[in-house]
Amino acid sequence: MSSEAAAHPKGLAHHFETFEQQKESSFLGMWLFICQEVMFFGGAFAAYVNYRVMYPDAMIAGSQQLNVTIGAANTLVLLCSSFTMVYAVWAAQSGTTKWGWSNGRHIVLGLVGTLFFGSIFLIVKYFEYGEKFAHHLVPGHGFVPPVTSIDNPAATEIFFSLYFGMTGLHALHMVVGMAIMLVMIPLALKGKWDRNNHNFVEGFGLYWHFVDIVWIFLFPFLYLIGESVQKFT
């Protein structure tokens, strides 16, 4: 029994025969998870499209209350976080020891960079939410329609319900991802992952890129419809 355990490579779970089998299994699980997340967010986007068709003036009026510059800046911040996540994945895959650093320290460098940019995004979103509270644009008791010159100004509350719901769910996914990274950092420093066993880091990278892609869709759907109407009318 001891000789069998000794023959089993470090990082390879006992129920897998090879690292390749372990990687394929973990990637299958991650892609299935991402598929159900696509369906989850897809329902929210479908609801948005439905109300966009039903109340076009109200949805545009609501969109015009959002700060496009802040939304674009946060988009750039998330793209930077994807770059640092790519670095972490590359470090895990290659087992690099560049600059005399261990492989784990390079992974940590990428994760810390991702945490930094993710934190900036959430801080900006916090102040953006605060502005909506200050202007009584939070759905519920006390909501004040931002415009009254359209056919159904009360329908702007639907826009902000979708805005807070969709961006809030996106932010929740970021918070979960950042919590996972806080757990990954000490494990990386202990040499948990190397070029043979890096599927967890790579799988988490897929999750983070998915979260970024969701925002790439949220930004034009929520922020730019009002901007485009202003320019072309």
PyMOL commands that set and color helices and strands:
alter all, ss='L'
color gray80, all
select helices_A, chain A and resi 2-7+19-54+56-63+68-94+98-100+103-134+153-189+199-232
alter helices_A, ss='H'
color red, helices_A
deselect
rebuild
show_as cartoon
